[in-house]
Amino acid sequence: MRIIELMRIYANVPMDLADASLVVAAEETALTEILTVDSDYTVYRTAGSGFLSNLLAPYL
């Protein structure tokens, strides 16, 4: 299961279920723009090393 795999990969960040779910949703929909107050998304990557773009990043 991809969520468990991601949580193991990012165990040192740590990645919780909500974080992993958002990364999986981005992978499945090919959407890379997200809206979150969580700064960890600068670290997370989708399959194929895709970056997620946090639209709130300039305000954090």
C-alpha positions in Angstrom: 0.0 0.0 0.0 1.5 3.3 -1.1 0.5 5.2 2.1 2.5 2.8 4.3 5.4 3.0 1.9 5.5 6.8 2.1 5.2 6.8 5.8 8.2 4.5 6.0 10.2 6.6 3.6 9.5 9.8 5.5 9.6 8.4 9.0 12.2 10.8 10.1 10.1 13.9 9.1 7.6 12.4 10.3 4.8 11.9 7.8 1.4 11.2 9.2 -1.7 9.6 7.6 -3.0 13.0 6.4 0.3 13.9 4.8 0.6 10.6 3.1 -3.0 10.7 1.8 -2.4 14.1 0.2 0.8 12.9 -1.5 -1.1 9.8 -2.8 -4.0 12.0 -4.0 -1.5 14.2 -5.9 0.0 11.1 -7.5 -3.3 9.7 -8.6 -4.7 13.0 -9.9 -1.4 14.5 -11.3 -2.2 17.7 -9.4 0.8 19.1 -7.7 -0.5 22.4 -6.2 -1.7 22.0 -2.6 -3.0 24.3 0.1 -1.6 23.6 3.5 -0.1 25.3 6.6 2.2 22.3 7.0 5.8 23.1 6.1 6.8 19.5 5.6 5.6 19.5 2.0 8.8 21.1 0.9 10.4 17.7 1.7 7.7 15.3 0.3 7.9 14.1 -3.3 5.4 12.2 -5.5 6.4 9.1 -7.4 9.0 10.1 -10.0 10.5 12.8 -7.6 7.7 15.3 -8.4 7.6 18.4 -6.2 4.4 19.5 -4.5 3.8 23.3 -4.7 2.2 24.7 -1.6 0.2 27.7 -2.5 0.4 29.1 1.1 4.2 28.8 1.3 4.7 32.6 0.8 2.6 33.3 3.8 4.2 30.8 6.2 
